[in-house]
Amino acid sequence: MGRKPVVSTTSDGGYLPGTVNERLPSLGGKEPPGHGAVVLKKKITLLRGISIIIGTIIGSGIFISPKGVLQNTGSVGMSLIVWTVCGVLSLFGAMSYAELGTSIKKSGGHYTYILEVFGPLPAFVRVWVELLVIRPAATAVISLAFGRYILEPFFIHCEIPELAIKLITAVGLMDLSGSDPIVSTGAPALDSFLSN
């Protein structure tokens, strides 16, 4: 089996015409090796797709934010105005990403957009900041919310001990990070269930 030669891409994400003598067989395809294109196996079902969207967009922030917004604004009317303004800003962000997604047709999300606009160094820095700062911080906040809401039914009449929240959070994180490599099909279902 030979390696596919590197073919440069055009700015709209398509590949330039090139000659490839050997191709890898497609997964699950009916064509014999050498006659089909290499494709990714589709594993995201409708339920998983909806769970990913809900978990990503709504997430646990919808359960944490209202209390802080209401405390800091002082009134229900002002908190609704703050939520409306934030919703409009989120709408602008979503429309900007829709525009980027239709203009730059390459996979890679943030990295590809920054790479196309600003070049390789800012894109490289963005990926490392995402890996070392943004994702761990977001995971910590979501995990702490998970720990607090799991324990809340057991501590109805008193304050939840911080140590208990941290222990449940640690157990939840170890369970999820341990289940991903072991069971590749069950872990996304568990992730979807716990994120909703």
C-alpha positions as CSV (number, residue, x, y, z in Angstrom):
1,M,0.0,0.0,0.0
2,G,1.6,3.3,-1.0
3,R,1.4,6.7,0.6
4,K,-0.8,9.3,-0.9
5,P,1.3,12.3,-2.1
6,V,0.7,15.7,-0.6
7,V,-1.4,17.8,-2.7
8,S,-1.7,21.6,-2.0
9,T,-5.1,23.0,-1.3
10,T,-6.8,26.0,-2.8
11,S,-8.2,28.8,-0.6
12,D,-11.8,27.5,-0.9
13,G,-10.8,24.2,0.7
14,G,-10.9,22.0,-2.4
15,Y,-7.9,20.0,-3.6
16,L,-6.1,20.8,-6.8
17,P,-6.2,18.1,-9.5
18,G,-3.4,15.6,-9.0
19,T,-2.7,12.1,-10.0
20,V,-2.8,9.5,-7.2
21,N,-2.0,6.0,-8.3
22,E,-2.8,4.2,-5.1
23,R,-5.5,4.9,-2.6
24,L,-6.4,3.3,0.7
25,P,-9.6,1.2,0.7
26,S,-12.7,2.9,2.1
27,L,-14.0,1.6,5.4
28,G,-17.1,-0.5,4.9
29,G,-17.2,0.1,1.2
30,K,-18.1,-2.4,-1.5
31,E,-15.3,-1.4,-3.8
32,P,-12.1,-3.4,-3.8
33,P,-8.9,-1.8,-2.5
34,G,-7.5,0.7,-4.9
35,H,-10.8,1.8,-6.4
36,G,-12.5,3.9,-3.6
37,A,-11.8,7.1,-1.8
38,V,-10.8,7.2,1.8
39,V,-13.7,8.4,4.0
40,L,-14.2,8.7,7.7
41,K,-16.7,6.4,9.3
42,K,-19.8,8.3,10.5
43,K,-20.3,7.7,14.2
44,I,-22.4,10.7,15.3
45,T,-26.0,9.8,15.3
46,L,-28.9,12.3,15.6
47,L,-29.1,11.8,19.4
48,R,-25.4,12.3,19.8
49,G,-25.4,15.3,17.6
50,I,-28.2,16.9,19.5
51,S,-26.4,16.1,22.8
52,I,-23.2,17.6,21.6
53,I,-24.9,20.8,20.4
54,I,-26.9,21.2,23.7
55,G,-23.8,20.4,25.8
56,T,-21.6,22.8,23.9
57,I,-24.0,25.7,23.5
58,I,-26.1,25.6,26.6
59,G,-23.8,23.5,28.8
60,S,-23.8,23.9,32.5
61,G,-23.5,27.7,32.4
62,I,-27.3,28.1,32.1
63,F,-27.5,26.6,35.6
64,I,-24.7,28.6,37.1
65,S,-25.1,32.1,35.5
66,P,-28.6,33.2,36.5
67,K,-27.9,33.4,40.2
68,G,-24.8,35.6,39.7
69,V,-26.6,37.8,37.1
70,L,-29.6,38.3,39.4
71,Q,-27.3,39.1,42.4
72,N,-25.2,41.6,40.5
73,T,-28.0,43.4,38.7
74,G,-30.3,43.7,41.7
75,S,-33.6,43.3,39.9
76,V,-35.4,40.9,37.6
77,G,-36.0,43.5,34.9
78,M,-32.3,44.4,34.7
79,S,-31.2,40.8,34.7
80,L,-33.5,40.2,31.7
81,I,-32.0,43.1,29.9
82,V,-28.5,41.7,30.6
83,W,-29.6,38.3,29.3
84,T,-31.1,39.9,26.2
85,V,-27.9,41.9,25.4
86,C,-25.8,38.7,25.9
87,G,-28.1,36.8,23.7
88,V,-27.7,39.4,20.9
89,L,-23.9,39.3,21.3
90,S,-24.0,35.5,21.1
91,L,-26.2,35.7,17.9
92,F,-23.6,38.0,16.3
93,G,-20.9,35.5,17.2
94,A,-22.9,32.6,15.8
95,M,-23.5,34.5,12.6
96,S,-19.8,35.4,12.3
97,Y,-18.9,31.7,12.6
98,A,-21.6,30.8,10.1
99,E,-20.0,33.3,7.7
100,L,-16.5,31.9,8.4
101,G,-17.7,28.3,7.9
102,T,-19.2,29.1,4.5
103,S,-16.2,31.2,3.4
104,I,-13.4,28.9,4.5
105,K,-14.4,25.3,3.7
106,K,-11.6,23.5,5.4
107,S,-11.9,21.5,8.6
108,G,-10.1,22.6,11.7
109,G,-12.4,25.3,13.2
110,H,-10.6,28.1,15.0
111,Y,-7.2,27.0,13.9
112,T,-8.1,27.0,10.3
113,Y,-9.8,30.4,10.4
114,I,-6.8,32.0,12.2
115,L,-4.4,30.3,9.9
116,E,-6.1,31.6,6.8
117,V,-6.4,35.2,8.1
118,F,-3.4,35.8,10.3
119,G,-0.9,33.1,9.4
120,P,0.7,30.1,11.1
121,L,2.2,31.7,14.3
122,P,-1.1,33.1,15.7
123,A,-2.9,29.9,14.8
124,F,-0.2,27.8,16.5
125,V,-0.4,30.0,19.6
126,R,-4.2,29.8,19.6
127,V,-4.1,25.9,19.6
128,W,-1.7,25.8,22.5
129,V,-3.7,28.3,24.5
130,E,-6.8,26.2,23.9
131,L,-4.9,23.1,25.0
132,L,-3.3,24.5,28.1
133,V,-5.7,27.2,29.4
134,I,-9.2,27.3,27.8
135,R,-10.1,23.6,27.8
136,P,-8.8,22.7,31.3
137,A,-10.5,25.8,32.8
138,A,-13.8,25.0,31.0
139,T,-13.6,21.4,32.1
140,A,-12.9,22.5,35.7
141,V,-16.0,24.8,35.8
142,I,-18.3,22.2,34.3
143,S,-16.9,19.4,36.6
144,L,-17.4,21.6,39.7
145,A,-21.0,22.3,38.6
146,F,-21.5,18.6,38.0
147,G,-20.2,17.8,41.5
148,R,-22.4,20.5,43.1
149,Y,-25.6,19.4,41.4
150,I,-25.1,15.7,42.0
151,L,-24.7,16.4,45.8
152,E,-27.5,19.0,46.1
153,P,-30.3,16.5,46.8
154,F,-28.3,15.0,49.7
155,F,-27.7,18.4,51.4
156,I,-31.1,20.1,51.1
157,H,-31.2,21.7,54.6
158,C,-27.5,22.6,54.9
159,E,-24.5,23.8,52.9
160,I,-22.6,21.3,50.7
161,P,-19.1,20.7,52.0
162,E,-16.5,22.0,49.6
163,L,-14.4,18.8,50.1
164,A,-17.4,16.6,49.0
165,I,-17.9,18.7,45.9
166,K,-14.2,18.4,45.0
167,L,-14.2,14.6,45.6
168,I,-17.2,14.0,43.5
169,T,-15.7,16.3,40.8
170,A,-12.5,14.3,40.9
171,V,-14.3,11.0,40.7
172,G,-16.4,12.2,37.7
173,L,-13.4,13.4,35.9
174,M,-11.5,10.2,36.5
175,D,-14.5,8.2,35.4
176,L,-14.9,10.1,32.1
177,S,-11.2,10.2,31.3
178,G,-10.8,6.6,32.2
179,S,-13.8,5.4,30.1
180,D,-12.8,7.2,26.9
181,P,-9.9,5.1,26.0
182,I,-11.5,1.8,27.2
183,V,-14.9,2.0,25.6
184,S,-15.0,4.2,22.5
185,T,-18.7,3.7,21.9
186,G,-20.1,3.9,25.5
187,A,-18.1,6.9,26.6
188,P,-19.7,9.4,24.2
189,A,-23.1,8.3,25.4
190,L,-22.0,8.7,29.0
191,D,-20.5,12.1,28.1
192,S,-23.8,13.1,26.4
193,F,-25.8,12.0,29.4
194,L,-23.7,13.8,31.9
195,S,-23.4,17.0,29.9
196,N,-27.2,17.4,29.7
